[in-house]
Amino acid sequence: MASRYKDKDAGVLLTFGGQWISWSHTAMAYMAFLSALVVGCALHFRKIVQNEWYGYPQEWFPSVSATIGDRYPERSFFMLFIAVTSGPRFALVGLWYLLTKRPGRALPKAVAICGLLRTLTCGGWTYITSTDNHDWHDILMIAYLVLTIPWTAGCIILSPPNAKAIKYRKYLASAFFGTLVPLVYFFIQHKVHRIAGAYTVYAFFEWALILLDVGFDAVTALDFETFEVVVKDVGGASKGVNKSCVPTAVLEKEKDKATAGVFSAGFRLGDALDIAADVYHGFVFWSILTSLGVVVWFFPLWYMGISGYEALVMSTVAPILLAIRPLRALVVKNQRITHLLSLTGLLAYLIEDPAYRLFAVGFGVWMACLGWAATLYSDSTQPAKLEMRILAWTVGLLMSSVAKFAWHTNNPIWPIMHGENGGWNGTGLVLAVLAALRFTRRAPLESGGVVADRKGSALLSAFGIGGLFFGLHSMLSDTSTMILWVWDGYPIRGPVSNVHGWYTIAAMTAGLVIGLYKPGLVTTWTAYSLACVGAATLTLYSQWRGYYGALMLAAYLMAISIPLIGHAAKKNPAVTFGLGFLIYNFLVLFHVWVVAYAFVPGGPLVREHSDWVTLTTMLLIGAGVFDLISQKAKSSHDGRRRPHSTGHRKYHLSTLGLLNLFFLCASFLRFPTNDYKPYHAEDRVLTAGIWTIHFSLDNDMWSSEYRMRDLIKELEIDVIGLLESDLQRIIMGNRDTTQFLAEDLGMYVDYGPGPNKHTWGAALLSKFPILNSTHHLLPSPVGELAPAIHATLDVYGTWVDVFVFHSGQEEDPEDRRLQSEYLARLMGSTDRPSILLSYLVTTPRQGNYNTYVSDTSGMHDVDASDWDRWCEYILFKGLRRTGYARVSRSTITDTELQVAKFVVPDAQAAEGGAVWEVSEQLRDRRVAEGEVPEGWRFPAMFRGEGVRGHRYHVFDEPRYYNF
């Protein structure tokens, strides 16, 4: 480009157009990747297409990471050119800032900072490979992807009035983020399902991301044409001059369309802090509410029936007090005090005594429900402010679900958490106080004298609120709940919690956006009918079909929340929220009664009827929708009920984006490695255990996952059955202990019969691949259902069957007899080596014991001389039993951990199943520890007093056997 400067500008020695910075950046970046690809394919093609499962010819195109990785010389080519790219890259970011900065605008600075950090993190993950340091490579890669979002959005928002550049940015950004969906899909096909060729397809999408990412930045060449270096703006673009033939107003409209108009009103830090405080306060509400069931549940566990503490479930009905006018005025005028007092529910973690901790949580829930009902009611005359409050509540629920996913289904600020088990209670409490102060910093315009909307029925609104809150809490307070409803074992044919949980978050997000921008779309019978179809599909079907219904239901529940809560807020709060929460409480009890029918009055009437619970929920929501639709039909001025100011929406949408991004980062960190190794493979030893985990609450009402993990790891257990493990109900916190244990210990997991199968749970964790598993509900004509898992494992190349089983309770002898016969036939149906990890409720060598240990089952007791058992038993056949131990549980649960060691025959010897069958006399011959190899022995750390309250007991030391 010819210089526009005259000779009088003697200081200018060289000038060139600013677009050459963009072109040089593009050329060097593409050269870095493509040169490595060409050199790598030429020199190491078969090595760089090889992955952990397949190589050439199943996989025939390398991934980006394999191409630019550790091999010489392709890595050197890549690093050379990427280093040269850094200069134009920093210049590109600087020129973009100069082009877009305006007086009084903070966004250009924020985008420039993101661009600089993005450049630095790019250098981080490219120069630090996964081989050099896997953790830092992943951290820097995630940071780069996170920063790409604000950089991309910021460039579109700040685009100068250049029609061609705006068009290209829209197309390239859409293609980039659209490519992420198939990229993740094919990575899952490769990593989880191990499909041959999937990694090659994934590699193509990965390369497409590189091309699109660099291409997006190349568009700056169209904007930098007005720049000349030494940098002075010779074209006037930085002054907002529009040199195209397209009117500026049209181009601005195109920019608004590209960003949904969200950022057209500018950015104010104070407003952003307001929304952040609102959403966090909503998160605190859901954290306190969802913790109530867990701390209540602790007491009937110990009483084995109604304890009396269940009455605190009714803490949510506090809004009924708003029926008293003076009290309502007092609460509305003093909302700050009410909301601050609700934080007692977070302070409860400081109370050691479980009963007092429960009372503190109950008080916190009481004040939270009272405060939020008063806030919604007092703000009901201000449409924009009411919408902000409702979004704070609903986005707070989504934040709660995201936090629970990041903490393996535990909420980090629950009162069952503390520093020792992963809690962030102190940090959460400080933030909660700050959020509550900002949330209540503006006094309500009305002081309790708000005139309730007499249009419509407050009773129908109460029905709708009760059904809605139960649906949100029971289904959407944890991303794994609906996934476990449709789980049916191995091989995997549906979604899994740690891989596909984001689909639930995405559906919730989409529902919120639809409810926010298109409330008329969701307040129709068509939308309600589709939600009912989704609920029915979730209830009746498993695998992906059932989950598709779950996603429909999730989107609808979030979408209808905004108009339904907004409509209810305008009516008498004592009815809509007080009665609404009372109905919610009955639904909570209803959905516990369907599984706890053996312990509660009237329980058999609703035994195993989760379908009735779902039907009742949808009918109640339908009542609220009926009232909404009726009022919409009667009003010819529906538009006037909409908010006059929607400036807050951009911050809420940004918050939703950040929460989704945080979830995806957590999902990346939690993605299964599938690199699971047994402890003593060299000796072909399988260590098996059985443990009743008491719903993952220890004797002092703390979540016990960390302590369980430590004991399982230190005992070197390869396969373990967990009983009383189904926590996917409101009363149990909608948790899943197996996720944390499986991921931290490096084990495959079968959750067992899901929460819609009405059992107390049976789960299987295994260091060995689970080839197949089926779930059984054993005959239970009178008492509680007895769950069982029949799984086939690949143990050192030998197929071994493992059964995990929980028998019915002592009070129902006929149930236990029928169950023993069923399980005996099930175990006898296989001639493969087998292990039973069970809870049998029988005396050794008496009664039903002789059905489990019989010719029908073919099973043997791991130690028939162990007379001091009643519940837990380990049986086996076709394996060489080498050791058996009983380990005290300390205060983790109310049941010990039983462990047995077996040597597994090779696949050829295992054919026929009887290779290790020997006489009873030889089978029971015990030997000293010194007579068995080192790899067969139990850890010595649990001898004597043991550690942390865990020790070998009953026998005082492990037993070892010759056969």
Beta strands, then each sheet from edge to edge (+ up, - down):
strand 1: 16-17
strand 2: 227-229
strand 3: 232-233
strand 4: 685-692
strand 5: 719-723
strand 6: 748-750
strand 7: 762-766
strand 8: 770-778
strand 9: 786-795
strand 10: 798-806
strand 11: 834-839
strand 12: 860-861
strand 13: 872-877
strand 14: 880-887
strand 15: 897-903
strand 16: 926-927
strand 17: 959-961
sheet 1: 1+ 2- 3+
sheet 2: 6+ 7- 5+ 4+ 15- 14+ 17- 16+
sheet 3: 8+ 9- 10+ 11+ 13- 12+
end
